[in-house]
Amino acid sequence: MSAAQSAPWAVVFGGPSPEHEISILTGLQAERVLVAAGHRVVPIYWAPTGEWYRVPDATEAKDYLEGAPRESVALEVRVSGEAGLYRRKRLGAEKLEIEAALLCLHGGVGEGGGAAALFSLLGIPATGSTLFAGAVGMDKLAFGGLMTAAGIPSLPREAVSTLREPSFAGPYIVKPRFGGSSIGIEIADDIDAARALTGASVHLRNGAVLEPYRPELVDLNISFRTHPQLEITQLEKPLRGEGQSALYSYAEKYLAGGAGSDAGLTSAPREFPAQVAESVHEAARDLAARVADVTRLTGIVRVDLLLDEATGELYVNEVNSIPGALSLYLWAPQRPAAEVLVDAIVEARDQRVVFPQAGFGGGAALRAAGGIAGKLVGLDGPRA
């Protein structure tokens, strides 16, 4: 850990996402880890309806069953003027002093990079990846194309389309193009069944991708972090009981392991480290490093892999830029949880990614434009 904390850190959780509840659990865990390590923390809840709240310290999961907990204070989000988060008061509003934010926003605009862009506008350094890297990681079709372009082994992945036929035969796994955590994933025997699913499922209507259904493949997970330098965890193999579904489901990921705030996150059944050949461990570490290099994702990231145990072939399946429980259970043998979280916050605060600023043209294009009316000639369609 490094650098003294001059103002409180925010832990932000919730958000408009199908993974809203898991985000709450991750945020509450992260708050406790940081407080126990002696850091000042401001817990901030983003309701699914869009409202923001400064919630009381040390709330429990059950406090969110009906929305924001009692005694929460509504916040204003200002992106113009003196941008920032403001506590509403009867007479005006008071700006929250926040040095940096730990984003625990799974799926949706959290992992997709929207929250990173928002906090950039607010002038608050925030963990997670940039808008651009996060968007590619969240778009399964774009991510699959990036893996192919980089020569990283992955299964064929194509869009479900009414204009063209897939280049590989079924049966297929059909996944939401912009979703995560196994929500909305289906199996289809052929392309007609896949197309029917995209019209019937609320999770698939905004875009879906196809992959070959390979039931013999085994799920493996590994995590990397990018500060103070690239570091990679050991390999995890989630364990599945008899009678489970053909796919590694959302319920198995997050609801297994019994009751409690860490159910399905730190307590789900697993082999850790995975009982696989050392060559598989080495290949997994290599793939994680290559994913980090080509995606430019930063912070704490989990890479989901698929293993063909008969051949030893290993494939990159997906990437999670804000993983469940921030993958702290994967880091436990190597690093204390507080160290992992603090390093991610310090990275966001001290190594912010800066892109070219607006207005680079210096007015040259505006001065050369002349009158706009002249540029509209010919744009009003054919004349009678």
Secondary structure, 3 states (H helix, E strand, C coil): CCCCCCCCEEEEEECCCCCHHHHHHHHHHHHHHHHHCCCCEEEEEECCCCCEEECCCCCCHHHHCCCCCCCCEEEEEECCCCCEEEEECCCCEEECCCCEEEEECCCHHHHCCHHHHHHHHHCCCECCCCHHHHHHHHCHHHHHHHHHHCCCCCCCCEECCCCCCCCCCCCEEEEECCCCCCCCCEEECCHHHHHHHHHHCCCCCCCEEEEECCCCEEEEEEEEECCCCCEECCCEEECCCCCCCCCCCHHHHHCCCCCCCCCCCCCCCEECCCCCCHHHHHHHHHHHHHHHHHHCCCCEEEEEEEEECCCCEEEEEEEECCCHHHHHHHHCCCCCHHHHHHHHHHHHHHCCCCCCCCCCCCCHHHHHHCCHHHHCCCCCCCCC
